[in-house]
Each structure stands twice: as C-alpha cells, then as structure tokens.
Amino acid sequence: PAAAAADAWLCNRHRAELGAATALYAIAGGAPRPSRTKSAAATHLEPHVFGAVVAQALRGAPADDAATLRALGIESNRVRGEWTGVSLKRHLDLVEALRSAGVGGLAVASRYLWETATSKADVLAFYRGADALAGTGVDIDG
C-alpha cells in the first residue's frame, strides 16, 4: 500500500508538471520548444507580467487569481489593452497549471523564461515582476 501511494503521488506530480509544460511548450518532432502559438496565454505576456503570474501561482491563493490578473492588465482577449484573442480563462488555466506543479512548475517557468528572454533585462524584469507581486522585499538589484 505504501509503495502504491508513493507511485500515485509521483504519477500525479509528473502529471501536474506535464500540465505546466504543455501550457508553455509545444512538442514538435519530439523536442519541446517554447510555444509561439497566438492561442497560448504565455506568448502574450511581457517578462515582468509573466514573473507576476508565476508568483501568483506560487502564492497559492486561487480566490485572488482573476483579480490579480486583471490588476496586471490581463483581461479576456486583451493584455495591457492589446488585443490577443486569449480568454481570461486560459490565463487562469496557466496560473493553475503552474500552481498544481509546485516547484516543478517554477522550474518549467524558469526554463521557459530562459528560452524566450531576448536579453538580461528580460530576466531581470521577470524577477522584478515576481518580487513586486510576492512582496519579498529582496533587493534584486544588489
């Protein structure tokens, strides 16, 4: 029974991490690559907003998700006033996929950031966005 429970836990953990990965990545020819499809929520998020979305997922306060996303400028079919065609529900699904994966979701999000960042400034913006929402008080500028 203990082994079966451990197997079930591990299977669920991998399932959650796979959910986070499929929210951010496309599988083409067997190799995962950051999704660029216009229907994916993450493709419309600037690095600082993506950082805040990841921080929201890690905070574990699902009741606040929609209000937090709206405060970040994410609405149904719009991000910061720009038309995206991506529903608020799809953005909420991204938050939930990252939350369900826990630390694994953070690892997937970090890899996605690393592969999509065009400069060090993008990486710093991600962390600033996460810190602004999480309110850690850590001085990330040194």
C-alpha positions as a Markdown table, in Angstrom:
| # | Residue | x | y | z |
|---|---|---|---|---|
| 1 | Pro | 0.0 | 0.0 | 0.0 |
| 2 | Ala | 2.8 | 2.5 | 0.8 |
| 3 | Ala | 4.5 | 1.8 | -2.5 |
| 4 | Ala | 1.2 | 2.2 | -4.4 |
| 5 | Ala | 0.6 | 5.5 | -2.6 |
| 6 | Ala | 4.1 | 6.7 | -3.5 |
| 7 | Asp | 3.6 | 5.7 | -7.1 |
| 8 | Ala | 0.3 | 7.5 | -7.3 |
| 9 | Trp | 1.9 | 10.6 | -5.7 |
| 10 | Leu | 4.7 | 10.5 | -8.2 |
| 11 | Cys | 2.4 | 10.0 | -11.1 |
| 12 | Asn | 0.2 | 12.9 | -10.1 |
| 13 | Arg | 3.3 | 15.1 | -9.6 |
| 14 | His | 4.5 | 14.3 | -13.1 |
| 15 | Arg | 1.0 | 14.9 | -14.5 |
| 16 | Ala | 1.0 | 18.3 | -12.9 |
| 17 | Glu | 4.4 | 19.2 | -14.2 |
| 18 | Leu | 3.4 | 18.0 | -17.7 |
| 19 | Gly | 0.3 | 20.3 | -17.4 |
| 20 | Ala | 2.6 | 23.2 | -16.7 |
| 21 | Ala | 4.9 | 22.2 | -19.6 |
| 22 | Thr | 2.1 | 21.9 | -22.1 |
| 23 | Ala | 0.9 | 25.4 | -21.1 |
| 24 | Leu | 4.2 | 26.8 | -22.1 |
| 25 | Tyr | 5.7 | 24.5 | -24.6 |
| 26 | Ala | 4.9 | 22.9 | -28.0 |
| 27 | Ile | 6.2 | 19.5 | -28.9 |
| 28 | Ala | 7.4 | 19.3 | -32.5 |
| 29 | Gly | 9.3 | 16.4 | -33.8 |
| 30 | Gly | 9.7 | 15.1 | -30.3 |
| 31 | Ala | 11.6 | 18.1 | -29.0 |
| 32 | Pro | 9.9 | 20.6 | -26.7 |
| 33 | Arg | 10.2 | 24.2 | -27.7 |
| 34 | Pro | 8.6 | 27.4 | -26.2 |
| 35 | Ser | 5.2 | 27.8 | -27.6 |
| 36 | Arg | 4.7 | 30.7 | -30.0 |
| 37 | Thr | 1.1 | 30.0 | -30.9 |
| 38 | Lys | -1.1 | 33.0 | -30.5 |
| 39 | Ser | -3.7 | 31.0 | -28.6 |
| 40 | Ala | -1.3 | 30.3 | -25.7 |
| 41 | Ala | -1.6 | 32.6 | -22.8 |
| 42 | Ala | 2.1 | 33.0 | -22.0 |
| 43 | Thr | 3.1 | 34.2 | -25.5 |
| 44 | His | 1.3 | 37.5 | -24.8 |
| 45 | Leu | 3.0 | 38.2 | -21.5 |
| 46 | Glu | 5.9 | 40.6 | -21.2 |
| 47 | Pro | 8.6 | 39.2 | -18.8 |
| 48 | His | 7.6 | 41.3 | -15.8 |
| 49 | Val | 4.0 | 40.3 | -16.2 |
| 50 | Phe | 5.0 | 36.6 | -16.6 |
| 51 | Gly | 7.0 | 36.9 | -13.4 |
| 52 | Ala | 4.0 | 38.2 | -11.5 |
| 53 | Val | 1.8 | 35.4 | -13.0 |
| 54 | Val | 4.3 | 32.8 | -11.7 |
| 55 | Ala | 4.5 | 34.5 | -8.3 |
| 56 | Gln | 0.6 | 34.4 | -8.2 |
| 57 | Ala | 0.7 | 30.7 | -8.9 |
| 58 | Leu | 3.3 | 30.1 | -6.1 |
| 59 | Arg | 1.3 | 32.2 | -3.6 |
| 60 | Gly | -1.4 | 29.6 | -3.6 |
| 61 | Ala | -4.4 | 31.9 | -3.3 |
| 62 | Pro | -6.7 | 30.8 | -6.1 |
| 63 | Ala | -9.6 | 33.0 | -5.0 |
| 64 | Asp | -7.4 | 36.1 | -5.9 |
| 65 | Asp | -6.3 | 34.8 | -9.3 |
| 66 | Ala | -8.8 | 36.7 | -11.5 |
| 67 | Ala | -8.4 | 40.0 | -9.6 |
| 68 | Thr | -4.6 | 39.7 | -9.7 |
| 69 | Leu | -4.6 | 39.0 | -13.4 |
| 70 | Arg | -6.9 | 42.0 | -14.0 |
| 71 | Ala | -4.6 | 44.2 | -11.9 |
| 72 | Leu | -1.8 | 43.1 | -14.1 |
| 73 | Gly | -3.7 | 44.2 | -17.2 |
| 74 | Ile | -4.9 | 40.8 | -18.3 |
| 75 | Glu | -8.5 | 40.6 | -19.3 |
| 76 | Ser | -10.5 | 38.4 | -21.6 |
| 77 | Asn | -9.0 | 38.8 | -25.1 |
| 78 | Arg | -6.6 | 41.6 | -24.0 |
| 79 | Val | -3.3 | 42.0 | -22.3 |
| 80 | Arg | -2.5 | 45.6 | -21.2 |
| 81 | Gly | -5.0 | 46.9 | -23.7 |
| 82 | Glu | -3.7 | 45.0 | -26.7 |
| 83 | Trp | -6.0 | 42.5 | -28.5 |
| 84 | Thr | -4.8 | 38.9 | -28.1 |
| 85 | Gly | -7.8 | 36.8 | -28.6 |
| 86 | Val | -6.8 | 34.7 | -25.5 |
| 87 | Ser | -9.5 | 34.4 | -22.9 |
| 88 | Leu | -9.0 | 35.3 | -19.2 |
| 89 | Lys | -9.9 | 31.6 | -18.5 |
| 90 | Arg | -6.8 | 30.5 | -20.5 |
| 91 | His | -4.6 | 32.8 | -18.4 |
| 92 | Leu | -6.3 | 31.4 | -15.2 |
| 93 | Asp | -5.5 | 27.9 | -16.5 |
| 94 | Leu | -1.9 | 28.8 | -16.9 |
| 95 | Val | -1.8 | 30.0 | -13.3 |
| 96 | Glu | -3.5 | 26.8 | -12.1 |
| 97 | Ala | -1.1 | 24.6 | -14.2 |
| 98 | Leu | 1.9 | 26.3 | -12.6 |
| 99 | Arg | 0.4 | 26.1 | -9.1 |
| 100 | Ser | -0.5 | 22.4 | -9.5 |
| 101 | Ala | 3.1 | 21.6 | -10.5 |
| 102 | Gly | 4.5 | 23.4 | -7.4 |
| 103 | Val | 8.3 | 23.6 | -7.5 |
| 104 | Gly | 8.2 | 21.7 | -10.8 |
| 105 | Gly | 6.1 | 24.5 | -12.3 |
| 106 | Leu | 8.7 | 27.0 | -11.2 |
| 107 | Ala | 11.4 | 25.0 | -12.9 |
| 108 | Val | 9.3 | 24.8 | -16.1 |
| 109 | Ala | 8.5 | 28.6 | -16.0 |
| 110 | Ser | 12.2 | 29.4 | -15.4 |
| 111 | Arg | 13.3 | 27.3 | -18.4 |
| 112 | Tyr | 10.6 | 29.0 | -20.5 |
| 113 | Leu | 11.8 | 32.4 | -19.4 |
| 114 | Trp | 15.4 | 31.5 | -20.2 |
| 115 | Glu | 14.5 | 30.2 | -23.6 |
| 116 | Thr | 12.3 | 33.2 | -24.5 |
| 117 | Ala | 14.2 | 36.1 | -23.0 |
| 118 | Thr | 15.9 | 38.2 | -25.5 |
| 119 | Ser | 18.3 | 39.9 | -23.0 |
| 120 | Lys | 19.4 | 40.0 | -19.4 |
| 121 | Ala | 16.9 | 42.8 | -19.0 |
| 122 | Asp | 14.1 | 40.4 | -19.7 |
| 123 | Val | 15.3 | 38.0 | -17.0 |
| 124 | Leu | 15.6 | 40.9 | -14.5 |
| 125 | Ala | 12.1 | 42.1 | -15.5 |
| 126 | Phe | 10.7 | 38.7 | -14.7 |
| 127 | Tyr | 12.2 | 38.7 | -11.3 |
| 128 | Arg | 11.1 | 42.3 | -10.6 |
| 129 | Gly | 7.6 | 41.4 | -11.6 |
| 130 | Ala | 7.6 | 38.3 | -9.4 |
| 131 | Asp | 9.1 | 40.3 | -6.5 |
| 132 | Ala | 6.5 | 43.1 | -6.9 |
| 133 | Leu | 3.7 | 40.7 | -6.5 |
| 134 | Ala | 5.2 | 38.4 | -3.9 |
| 135 | Gly | 6.5 | 41.4 | -1.8 |
| 136 | Thr | 9.6 | 39.6 | -0.6 |
| 137 | Gly | 11.5 | 42.8 | 0.0 |
| 138 | Val | 14.6 | 41.2 | -1.5 |
| 139 | Asp | 16.8 | 43.7 | -3.2 |
| 140 | Ile | 17.3 | 42.0 | -6.6 |
| 141 | Asp | 19.5 | 44.9 | -7.8 |
| 142 | Gly | 22.2 | 44.1 | -5.3 |
